[in-house]
Amino acid sequence: MTPPRTRLLCLPPAGATARAYLDWPVPGWVEVVPIELPGRGSRFVEHPRSDRDGLLDAVRAAFREAASYGPYAVFGHSLGALVGYELSLDMQGEGLPPLCFMPAGAGAPHLPARSRTGGMSDGELRAHLAWLGGTPGEVLDNDELMELLMPTLRADLAVAETYRPRTGAPLHCPITVFAGADDEEAPVENTAAWARYTSAGFAVHVLPGGHFFPNTDRTGLLRRIAAALASAHATVAPDEARSKGGTRR
């Protein structure tokens, strides 16, 4: 049986735009909804936020709107996972809990960031991005473009590297973690520590690649995302499943 139509709210990693999620070839019953952070993409004219609470405040309204149309789940990569966790807690408190939360390439909220980029020069930061492997070479080699992107990137990294969870409270939905086998920024053992942040089911999937493993094995990632969503639907009572995410408009 095909699961009911489900929105997948996707949050990007530091410095990235959420538009990259639009071309994800997901099953027809899944609707990908990119959640853009300020300072990039459709929100390019806005100032990026370098503090956790400011960033959450800037995204909360769009997240709430996207979560209010019926069953939804949340996927966040790296910084996006931390933002997604905090906003999922907010929605849970408002009676709009996600069906499932899926952090990728992110250590658990209580663990400190592995890298410290605040003291890096622009050149050192560009070298760090090249090492991470998620930024195209033609972007890193374009001085004008990198000068344009640098304020947003540094603001995002400041949030990620100073982040501490507001409450440490658990979500009441399953958490399915995705990790890169060779990710030195978010090692598998750090991602597995997300287990303490759910009172429901928990699973970890390790895929080939480093910090940007979603680009390395996108097919495998999307297959597991669809399976996690279907499993979450199967374990929720019909009345509860209809109410998750609010009343469909």
Secondary structure per residue as TSV (DSSP state, phi and psi in degrees):
chain	resnum	aa	ss	phi	psi
A	1	M	-	360.0	132.8
A	2	T	-	-72.9	130.4
A	3	P	-	-62.9	159.1
A	4	P	-	-65.0	156.0
A	5	R	-	-55.9	131.7
A	6	T	E	-132.9	132.2
A	7	R	E	-84.5	136.1
A	8	L	E	-112.6	104.0
A	9	L	E	-83.3	120.1
A	10	C	E	-116.6	128.5
A	11	L	E	-115.1	136.6
A	12	P	-	-86.4	166.8
A	13	P	-	-76.6	175.1
A	14	A	T	-55.5	133.6
A	15	G	T	79.6	-6.9
A	16	A	-	-101.4	162.0
A	17	T	-	-99.2	149.1
A	18	A	G	-77.6	-8.8
A	19	R	G	-62.4	-21.8
A	20	A	G	-60.2	-23.0
A	21	Y	G	-76.4	-15.5
A	22	L	G	-64.2	-27.8
A	23	D	G	-94.2	14.2
A	24	W	-	-68.0	122.9
A	25	P	-	-81.2	79.4
A	26	V	-	-93.0	163.3
A	27	P	-	-59.5	157.4
A	28	G	T	-61.7	-23.1
A	29	W	T	-85.1	-2.2
A	30	V	E	-106.6	129.1
A	31	E	E	-111.8	114.1
A	32	V	E	-77.7	128.7
A	33	V	E	-123.2	100.9
A	34	P	E	-68.2	133.4
A	35	I	-	-106.8	106.5
A	36	E	-	-82.3	138.3
A	37	L	-	-90.1	155.0
A	38	P	T	-65.6	149.8
A	39	G	T	93.6	9.6
A	40	R	S	-156.7	167.0
A	41	G	G	51.1	-131.9
A	42	S	G	-69.4	-10.2
A	43	R	G	-114.0	29.5
A	44	F	T	-61.9	-33.9
A	45	V	T	-75.9	-11.6
A	46	E	S	-82.4	152.3
A	47	H	-	-74.8	132.9
A	48	P	-	-65.8	154.0
A	49	R	-	-106.8	131.6
A	50	S	-	-103.6	3.8
A	51	D	S	-123.0	149.4
A	52	R	H	-55.8	-52.4
A	53	D	H	-66.4	-37.6
A	54	G	H	-64.1	-40.7
A	55	L	H	-66.3	-43.5
A	56	L	H	-61.9	-42.0
A	57	D	H	-62.2	-35.6
A	58	A	H	-73.1	-20.9
A	59	V	H	-107.9	-20.3
A	60	R	H	-57.8	-43.2
A	61	A	H	-63.5	-44.7
A	62	A	H	-65.9	-38.3
A	63	F	H	-65.3	-45.9
A	64	R	H	-61.1	-43.2
A	65	E	H	-60.6	-45.5
A	66	A	H	-66.9	-29.1
A	67	A	H	-83.7	-5.3
A	68	S	T	-95.7	6.2
A	69	Y	T	-102.5	3.9
A	70	G	S	139.2	-165.3
A	71	P	-	-55.5	136.1
A	72	Y	E	-146.6	158.0
A	73	A	E	-131.2	166.7
A	74	V	E	-126.6	128.7
A	75	F	E	-120.5	130.1
A	76	G	E	-138.7	136.0
A	77	H	E	-105.9	123.5
A	78	S	T	58.7	-116.4
A	79	L	H	-54.9	-37.4
A	80	G	H	-59.8	-29.6
A	81	A	H	-69.1	-40.8
A	82	L	H	-67.6	-42.5
A	83	V	H	-64.0	-42.2
A	84	G	H	-63.0	-37.7
A	85	Y	H	-63.2	-48.1
A	86	E	H	-63.1	-43.3
A	87	L	H	-71.4	-32.8
A	88	S	H	-64.7	-39.1
A	89	L	H	-61.7	-41.9
A	90	D	H	-59.2	-46.6
A	91	M	H	-67.4	-36.7
A	92	Q	H	-60.0	-41.6
A	93	G	H	-66.8	-23.4
A	94	E	T	-94.4	5.5
A	95	G	T	82.1	17.9
A	96	L	-	-123.1	59.2
A	97	P	-	-71.2	149.9
A	98	P	-	-72.1	158.0
A	99	L	S	-72.9	-34.1
A	100	C	-	-160.0	147.1
A	101	F	E	-119.0	132.6
A	102	M	E	-130.6	91.2
A	103	P	E	-81.2	144.0
A	104	A	E	-132.5	135.7
A	105	G	S	57.6	38.8
A	106	A	-	-142.0	129.7
A	107	G	-	-68.9	160.2
A	108	A	-	-59.2	152.9
A	109	P	T	-54.6	-31.8
A	110	H	T	-81.5	-7.5
A	111	L	S	-92.0	139.5
A	112	P	-	-71.1	155.2
A	113	A	-	-63.3	145.1
A	114	R	S	-74.9	-40.6
A	115	S	-	-97.5	152.2
A	116	R	-	-127.7	103.5
A	117	T	-	-103.6	-4.7
A	118	G	T	-57.7	-33.5
A	119	G	T	-92.9	3.4
A	120	M	-	-77.7	143.3
A	121	S	-	-71.3	168.7
A	122	D	H	-59.4	-39.3
A	123	G	H	-65.0	-42.5
A	124	E	H	-64.9	-37.9
A	125	L	H	-67.1	-38.9
A	126	R	H	-64.1	-38.3
A	127	A	H	-65.7	-37.4
A	128	H	H	-64.2	-41.7
A	129	L	H	-63.9	-39.3
A	130	A	H	-63.0	-38.8
A	131	W	H	-65.3	-39.5
A	132	L	H	-65.3	-34.3
A	133	G	T	88.2	7.7
A	134	G	-	-98.0	-8.3
A	135	T	S	-107.5	126.2
A	136	P	-	-56.8	143.6
A	137	G	H	-59.1	-35.3
A	138	E	H	-67.4	-24.9
A	139	V	H	-77.0	-47.6
A	140	L	H	-61.9	-30.2
A	141	D	T	-86.9	-3.6
A	142	N	-	-97.0	102.4
A	143	D	H	-60.6	-43.3
A	144	E	H	-65.5	-42.4
A	145	L	H	-66.6	-43.1
A	146	M	H	-65.4	-35.3
A	147	E	H	-63.4	-35.1
A	148	L	H	-71.1	-38.0
A	149	L	H	-84.3	-20.5
A	150	M	H	-59.0	-43.0
A	151	P	H	-60.2	-41.3
A	152	T	H	-66.5	-43.8
A	153	L	H	-61.7	-45.6
A	154	R	H	-66.0	-37.2
A	155	A	H	-63.6	-44.9
A	156	D	H	-61.5	-45.4
A	157	L	H	-65.0	-34.1
A	158	A	H	-62.9	-40.9
A	159	V	H	-62.6	-48.7
A	160	A	H	-62.3	-39.1
A	161	E	H	-85.7	-13.7
A	162	T	H	-110.7	2.4
A	163	Y	-	-64.1	136.6
A	164	R	-	-138.5	139.4
A	165	P	-	-63.6	145.8
A	166	R	S	-70.0	-37.6
A	167	T	S	-130.0	-28.7
A	168	G	-	73.9	11.9
A	169	A	-	-71.5	150.8
A	170	P	-	-84.8	153.9
A	171	L	B	-83.0	152.1
A	172	H	S	-100.0	22.6
A	173	C	S	-123.3	163.2
A	174	P	-	-63.5	149.3
A	175	I	E	-116.1	124.6
A	176	T	E	-115.1	114.7
A	177	V	E	-96.2	141.2
A	178	F	E	-118.5	132.5
A	179	A	E	-134.6	149.6
A	180	G	E	-90.1	133.4
A	181	A	T	-59.4	-30.7
A	182	D	T	-114.5	24.2
A	183	D	-	-80.2	108.6
A	184	E	S	-83.5	-17.9
A	185	E	S	-76.3	-37.7
A	186	A	S	-135.5	78.3
A	187	P	-	-58.8	156.0
A	188	V	H	-54.1	-41.4
A	189	E	H	-65.5	-30.4
A	190	N	H	-74.2	-35.5
A	191	T	H	-72.5	-32.8
A	192	A	H	-65.4	-20.1
A	193	A	G	-71.6	-4.1
A	194	W	G	-64.4	-13.4
A	195	A	G	-55.9	-31.1
A	196	R	G	-75.0	-6.1
A	197	Y	G	-102.2	17.5
A	198	T	B	-138.7	144.6
A	199	S	S	-100.9	6.8
A	200	A	S	-117.3	-147.6
A	201	G	-	-73.6	159.0
A	202	F	E	-145.7	139.8
A	203	A	E	-150.6	150.7
A	204	V	E	-124.5	131.3
A	205	H	E	-118.2	124.4
A	206	V	E	-102.3	123.7
A	207	L	E	-116.0	157.9
A	208	P	S	-66.4	143.7
A	209	G	S	122.8	174.9
A	210	G	S	-96.5	-140.8
A	211	H	T	-64.1	-29.5
A	212	F	T	-104.2	41.9
A	213	F	H	-57.7	-26.0
A	214	P	H	-57.8	-25.3
A	215	N	H	-84.0	-19.0
A	216	T	H	-82.8	-42.6
A	217	D	S	-134.5	64.1
A	218	R	H	-63.8	-38.2
A	219	T	H	-61.2	-46.7
A	220	G	H	-64.4	-39.1
A	221	L	H	-63.4	-48.1
A	222	L	H	-67.3	-33.3
A	223	R	H	-63.5	-41.9
A	224	R	H	-72.6	-33.9
A	225	I	H	-62.5	-46.7
A	226	A	H	-61.2	-40.1
A	227	A	H	-65.7	-40.3
A	228	A	H	-64.9	-40.1
A	229	L	H	-65.7	-43.6
A	230	A	H	-63.2	-40.3
A	231	S	H	-65.6	-40.0
A	232	A	H	-63.7	-40.5
A	233	H	H	-62.3	-40.6
A	234	A	H	-68.1	-24.3
A	235	T	T	-98.0	0.6
A	236	V	S	-102.5	134.0
A	237	A	-	-60.4	146.6
A	238	P	H	-51.7	-45.9
A	239	D	H	-64.3	-38.9
A	240	E	H	-69.4	-39.3
A	241	A	H	-61.8	-38.4
A	242	R	H	-66.9	-31.5
A	243	S	H	-86.8	-19.1
A	244	K	T	-62.5	130.6
A	245	G	T	84.7	4.2
A	246	G	S	90.6	-167.3
A	247	T	-	-89.5	128.6
A	248	R	-	-66.3	133.8
A	249	R	-	-96.0	360.0
